[in-house]
Every structure is written in C-alpha cells, then in structure tokens.
Amino acid sequence: MHGVTFLQDLAVVMIVAALVTVLFHRLKQPVVLGYIIAGVIIGPHTPPFPLIKDEDAIKTLAELGVVFLMFSLGLEFSLRKLRKVGGTALIAAALEIVLMVGVGYHIGRAFGWKTMDCIFLGAMISISSTTIIVKTLGELGRSKETFAELILGILIVQDVLAIVMIALLSSIAMTGSLAVGEVLSTMTRLGVFLTVALVLGLLAVPRLLNYVARFKSNEVLLVAVLGLCFGVALLAVKLNYSVALGAFIIGAVIAEAREIGRVEVLTEPIRDMFCAVFFVAIGLLIEPALLVKYAWPIGLITLAVIVGQALSCSFGVFVAGHDTRTALQVGMGLAQIGEFSFIIASLGLTLGVTSDFLYPIVVTVSAVTTFTTPYLIKSSDRMVSWFDRVAPAKFVNYLALYTRWVGQWSQSQHRSMAGRLVRKWAWQMSLNVAMVAGIFIALGFVGRRLPAWLPGFPGGVQSLAALVWLGAMLLSLPMLIATYRKMEALGILLGEMAATRLGSEPRASAIQAIVANTVLAAGVIGVGLLMLLLSSTILPTGRVLILLLLIVAGITALLWRTFIRLYSRAQVTLEETFAQPPPPRHAEPPHPLAGLLKEAVVETITVTPDCRSAGRLIRELELRTQTGASIVGIERNGATLINPGPDEELQAGDQVLLLGNRQQLDDARKYLLDLGSEL
C-alpha cells in the first residue's frame, strides 16, 4: 500500500502543478510562482482536507530536486564570463551580501526574533535567484546586453558566496557561535576543496565525457553524467559539505565540456520534473493563516529586498567603475530572492535552529519578488531617464568623473607587463599551494582511517603514517617544483625592477641579487612552514622522517625534469580548455541570418515629454543618418506598431524599439533623449 500511496501523492503533485503551470503560462507569469501556489493548494494547511498523505516521500523527491537544481545552476556557471566581469562581479556581490545580511539581521531584531532567526533571515534575503532572473532576461530579449552580462557574473559570484554562507551557517547552528579563526578555517578548507575539485574536474571530466560521447548513445552519456552528479554530491556530504555544493561544482565542470549541449538537452526533462517537485514541496510548508498573522513582516521584508538589493547592487557596480545607467539597470535586475533562499531556509529547519514561521515568510517574499522581477527590469530604462532628469547636474558630473577615473586606473594597471606577470605567477602559486593542501588533507583523512582497514600492517600506525606522508609528498612534488621555479622567476623580476629604479648606480646589481634571493628564501620558508602544518597529523617520527626526506630528495633529483613536464602538460591542458571557443549551449540549427545579425542588438527606450524626440516625425529625426540605428517598433497604450513608417510621430510615453550595434544604440539613446535640444 505504501507504493500506491506514494504514486497517488506524486500524481496529485504533478497534476496540480501542470494545471497551475498552464494557467501561469497563459498569464505570462513565472512558472516557479505557479509551482509554489500548487503546493499551497494541495498542502496540509489548505482546507477542506490535505491531498498529500506521505509528505516524507515528497520531501525526499524535493531533495533530489535540490541536487538537480544546483546541478543545472552549475551548468549555467561560466568561468569564461566570470573572468571577463570578475572584478565587478566580486565587488558588487560581496558588498550586496554584506549589506543585505545586515539589513535582514536588524529587521529580525526590530521584530524581536531570536538571534538565529535574524542571522538566517539576513542570509536568505542576500542571494538573488539565478534561475528566475536568467529566465526573465531571456523572455524579455535582453540577455545579450552589457548590464545582463554583469548580472550573470554577479549571480555566479553570489552562488559561490552562498555556498560559503551555507557552510558557515551550518557551523554556527552546530556550535552556537562563530569565532574569527573558525571563519578563516572554514573558508580556507572550503577554498581548498573548491580549487582541488575544479582543477581535477577540468583535467578529467571533459575528456571522460568526450570518450563517453564516442559511443553515440544518449543513454550512456546521460547515465555517466548522472553518475558524476550524484557521486560528487555524495563526496561533498562525506566531507561535511552539502549536496548542493557537490552538484553545483560538477555542473560547473561539465559546463566546460564540448558535450554541454547534449548534456543540457538530456538532463533538462529530469531537472524540470524534480525541480517542480522541489518548488511544490516548498508550497506545502506555507500556512496561509500564518501569512496573515505575519503580513507586516512580509511586507517590510519584501520592500527591504526590492529596495535594498537594487541600491546595494547598483552601488557595488558603480564602485567597480561602471556608469550610473549600467549600475541602475543591474541593481533593478537583481532585486529578487529565490532558490538559495529556500535552501538556506530548509537548512535552518533541518538543523532545528530557526522558528517555523520564518520559512513561509521567506517563501512568500520570494513569490512576490518573483512576480515583480520582470516589471523592474522593464522599467529600468525609465528609472535611468528619471535619475538623469532629477539628479543635480553637478552630482551627475562627479559620478561620471569617478567612472572615468576608475577606467583609466584599471587600464594603466593592465598595461604593465611586469604587473601582469606578477599577478599571473601569484595566482599560479596560490593554485599550487591549494592543490598541495588538498592532497595532504585528503591523504590525512584517509590515513586516520587506515588502521581500521589494515589492522595487521607491519610496523603499525607509524609505518602507515610514514607511507601516507611519503605518498602525499610524491603527489605534491610537481606543484612544489613549479612553485619553487615561479618564486625564483618572481625574485629575479622584482630584483630587476628594483635595479631599474636605481639606474646606473654601482649598488644596483647588489640590490638586484639581494631582492631576488630574499624573495626566493622567504617563499621557500613559507612553503616549508605550510608543509609542516599540513603534515602535523601524519608526520612520522624523527629517524623515519629523515629517511623519507632523503628518499624524496633523491626522487626529486632523478625526476626533476619529468615532474616539470608533467606539470607543464597539466597546465597546458587547463589553458587549452579555456582557450578553445565556448562549447555550444544548445543543439539548435543556426538561423539563416545569424551571421549577418551577429553584431545586432535591440534596446527599448521611453520617450519623455521634454526630450527632443517627443512630437517629432521619424523622418524629421533622421536617426539613421545621425547615429546608424533604426526604429523597428513602437509600443503605445498597449498597442504595438512594427516597423513604423517615416511619417509616424513619436509621442510622450512611447516605448521605442531600436536596432543597431552597441555604439549605435548608445548614440541613438543620447540623441533621442537629449533634453531641450533643437534639431
């Protein structure tokens, strides 16, 4: 009978979800909102009686939904795009999260909620929804614009920082406090895990999938991908991280494979099904009576999310050096919360540290902000125009001056060849150190469990520890040798820079040698101390250690060039992964005009009463002659005019659709919206 009950519950979930989803498609509203409402309809708190009898089974399916949801978000993760907008995305995402966590915490305090509720509320309202925002930008046809690329980069960084927050929140929930040392330790271990998983994954997974794809079987490819997904998710759980982290990482790695198009097509139906169950399960937890009781907190938190996210993200993007127009567009596009908020809320309930009312409150706030997201993105152009009209001219000039200054400073930083080399080598050495740390942590983890596996090993625990340490050192040698060589090169470069500043002074060569040797010595000492710290749990006794060091030294001398070639081959493999063109995302035939229109961009502007284009005929404007852009559509009072003629008059309030490249559209916007100018 249990099987019949489960089938009945699953049938109810999918039938109601399907009906509500069709309705929301007709109403042109986000489907996710429909899933949540479907959960409310069939939930235990909605009269006359609950339609779901075995909620535990549905929650189990919802956990699978979390895995597929995070896996799909990982597939959207692009290291290439993140590298392109990485600085802006990191600054904006970090500022936004810090500010919104503080806002949420103080809102909870104002309502007299307990400390853990306040902390979790701050985390919940600090992460925007990648799924909903990306889907909304695509439906509005604005996913290729500059501000949309910045939004995607910020969402990627937010997702990574959300994983960090989940780990920190779990630690807070279990210990009741979070010291600075514990924060640093947690973030360091998480950083090492992410680095090792991404590097090893990028080296192995794309090639594995290329091999599997040779069988020309969708079934084999799908099963292999699902095996990787659940395997890495299980590994993350075994290392005391969440399944969400593991699924996200393997999705990000698979996103760099050439078979990403087929993988997305094959996994999309499975993802859609389990994600639907996940969002319906969220709706099951909503108690309508509780929402009425907490209507005031819901309204205040919703307002805080919309206003706070918009302002904090706009501020972060502007601080990173972008103009006010782009900053405001990005801020209004991110004023929403979604799936990560649900995951954080579920974590609080699972750990038993948050109150029951917090989950439905956050879900309701997410539903409301999901509804408002398309309208906020659509109105971003009008908001920019309003800001340009209302803001004092002197203030706007100061903002523009700051933007130009940051741009010039950034360009000057990138022009220096020495600066680029220093940053590149520092990044590579950090990566090597993280890989070495991952090797020692992993083998130390295994070493502490070896005696249970091999109770009769000769020499006992000490011999096992010695073998584990030797194995970790041998695996680390390629990275350690590469780090030594880069430290040597860095010392020589810094020495030459110091000597250049001294010019032809007699002591220039001596200063150069001192700087080069000091940098190398400091680096070697630092790495040595790190190795002692990493080896502390598996370090053998003195005599055995001396013998092992002699063995490592002998192997290093004999295989020095081999280790260099091995490291270089791995480095070239990683560089080739990012150097090759991005893999196709979807297996769709190209449009016949795709090559002709590859530079074309469409953009909407709003005609205001006091701008030069209001009340003018299209032929009078001579827009194409002046800017190169064309007017291809007008939306007026709900009616749409496609490809208007030259005698069509532009009126205040018209939504004008422009076609051109990026520069032409920028010129056209300035030309049409210029205030008080004569033609």
Secondary structure, 3 states (H helix, E strand, C coil): CHHHHHHHHHHHHHHHHHHHHHHHHHCCCCHHHHHHHHHHHHCCCCCCCCCCCCHHHHHHHHHHHHHHHHHHHHHHCCHHHHHHCHHHHHHHHHHHHHHHHHHHHHHHHHCCCCHHHHHHHHHHCCCCCHHHHHHHHHHHCCCCCHHHHHHHHHHHHHHHHHHHHHHHHHHHHHHCCCCHHHHHHHHHHHHHHHHHHHHHHHHHHHHHHHHHHCCCCHHHHHHHHHHHHHHHHHHHHHCCCCHHHHHHHHHHHHCCCCCHHHHHHHHHHHHHHHHHHHHHHHHHCCCHHHHHHCHHHHHHHHHHHHHHHHHHHHHHHHHCCCCHHHHHHHHHHCCCCCHHHHHHHHHHHHHCCCCCCHHHHHHHHHHHHHHHHHHHHHCHHHHHHHHHHHCCHHHHHHHHHHHHHHHHHHHHHHHCHHHHHHHHHHHHHHHHHHHHHHHHHHHHHHHCCHHHHCCCCCCHHHHHHHHHHHHHHHHHHHHHHHHHHHHHHHHHHHHHHHHHHHCCCCCHHHHHHHHHHHHHHHHHHHHHHHHHHHHCCCCCCHHHHHHHHHHHHHHHHHCHHHHHHHHHHHHHHHHHHHHCCCCCCCCCCCCCCCCCCCCCEEEEEECCCCECCCCCEHHHHCHHHHHCCEEEEEEECCEEEECCCCCCECCCCCEEEEEECHHHHHHHHHHHHCECCCC
